[in-house]
């Protein structure tokens, strides 16, 4: 995996290690696409040194995960949405089997 960024003013594409935070105009690429990257004519590609092993999760990653779980758990549950199913009735004269909110319609013979 690698992160691709552009420097338009210098006509340069920079391909480096996977970014640790989101940045505008930065694109994460899989290994296959990072290796086969081509740029427009006249542009230069700077390929930064890539780590041979993926980085291990650090304390900041674990804290961010724990905070996201806490935030999701403390969020108020949303009220269920009520739908008016009157418009979903089958046409008159068709036979079918009703199962909860789904209806199986038989093909006319």
N, C-alpha and C positions, 0 to 999 in steps of 0.2 A: 504494500500500500504506500502511496505517496500523495503529497499535496502539490497541486499545480497553481501557480499564481502568475499574473502577467504584469509587466511594466510597459504600458503602451508607449509612453514617451521615448523609451529606449528600444522599442521593438524586440523585447526580450521576454521569454517564458522561463520561469524558474520552477524546476521540479526538485522537491526535497522531501525530507521525512514527513510523515503524517503529522499534521498540525494538531496541537493539543487543545485549541480553542477555535471557535467559529470566527471567521473573518470574511468580510464582504469580498467578493470576486476571488475567492480561493475555492478550489475544487479538489475533492478527494478522488483519487483514481486507484483502481485495483492494480495489481502487479503487471498483468498482461497489458493493460492500456498505458501504464507508465512506461513500460519498455518500448512500446510501439508508437510513442508520441511523435507526431510530426507537427511542424509549425508553418505558418505562411512563408512564402519566399521572401528573403531579406531579413527574416527574424533570426535571433540566436536563442539557443536553448542552453541554460545553465543547469547542469545536473549536479546537485549537491550530494555529498556522501550519504549513503543510506545505511542505517544500522542493519547488521546481519540477523539479529534476533529482535522480535517485537518487544517493546518496552513492557515491563511488568506494572500492574496497577500500583499506584503510589497512595499515600495517605490522603492526598487531595481528591483522588478519584473515589476512594471509599467514602469520604465525607460528603461529596456531591451526591453519591448514590443514596446514602442514608438520609440526607436532607430531602431528596426527591421522594423517597418512600414516606417520610414523615408528612410532607406536604400533601401527598395524595391521600394519606390516611385521615388527615384532619379536614379535608375538603368536605363540605356539606353534600350529602347525597342529593341528586336531582330528583324532583318529583316525576313519577312516570307520566309519559305523554299519553293522553287519551285520544284515540282516533274514532271518527265517526265512520263506521263500516257500512252505512246505508248505501253508499255509492258503489259498494263492492258486491252487491247482490247479483246472482246470475240472471241472464235473460229469462223471461217467462217461458215455460214449456221445456226447459232443460232439466234433466235429472242429474243429481250428483250426491256425493256423500260429503257431509260437513264434518270437518275435524278442526276444532278450535277456530282459529281465524282463517284457516285454509279450506279450500273447497276443491274437490276432485270432480271435474266435469267429464262425463262419458261422451264419446263420439256418437253422433246420431247414426242409426243403422240405416 
